[in-house]
Amino acid sequence: MYANFISRQAILFLLFIGTILPSARAQTQQAAIDPVCKMKVEDSKFSYTYNSTKYYFCSAICQQSFEAAPDTYLSGNTPSDCLPAMPDYADSVNSGIIKQDQMKGSPRRIICQSFGTDYMKLDYGSPGVKDRVIWGGLVAYDKVWAGGAHNATKLTLMGNAVFGAKNELLGGEYAIFFIPGKDTWTVIINENFNQHLADDYDEKKDLFRIKVKPKRVKTPTQRLTYTITTNPKDKKAGILSLRWEHLSIDVPFKMVD
């Protein structure tokens, strides 16, 4: 009889544990706050363990930002003007959530990636493909192109960086232009970012040029998109990419002191 009592108590205890553990996990998940954007995290799709502590994020962008500079985000010293971009219309079109791109304009988009207290930011207009011939059509080969719509694409650096093998760029605000080619592209960093497209482009204000090979990708990018991808082996290094239609233009860089 005593053995039956112990068995019943054990069963009740296991049932109790089975009831409170999911609740505790749910409460922990509900209480999780993204350390990057400070938003409440609704699920555990994006997570990263740092110093034996698991952190949850609302998006892959926030997770990538945290991985690049975890101590900065945990200390609260994150640059206030470099917050990860939230998913927008262009992201919904590119991911297929929006099946038919019906926006007539080219929305202005901003991306920013922090590297400790330094950061890199791009401000650009994002046109859509919309069944048009892009390369060699809407965007001419062998001519200077603004790499976006409306105003020139603006590159902001807080801190210094080296692009390519040896092109050092001091912190500041610049324009980034391109000369598309069938086999090779030229990436241009220019002093004058305050202009409409490349209307006032002046080669004399070029700081440097880099030759890169365009990469053809299988899945098209419907809305022109820039990305900044960090190197998991070197948190100060990364790739600045322009993606549109079936092409990707990748420029390696490294933040330096």
Secondary structure, DSSP 8 states (H G I E B T S, - for coil): -HHHHHHHHHHHHHHHHHHHHHHHHHHHHHH-B-TTT--B--SSSEEEEETTEEEEESSHHHHHHHHH-HHHHHHT---TT-------HHHHHHHTSSSS----S--EEEEEEEETTEEEEEEEE--B-TT--TBTTTB-TTS-B-SSSSB--EEEEESEEEETTTEEE-SEEEEEEEE--SS-EEEEEES--SSBTTTT--GGGEEEEEEE--EEEEEEEEEEEEEEEEETTEEEEEEEEEEEEEEEEEEEEEEE-
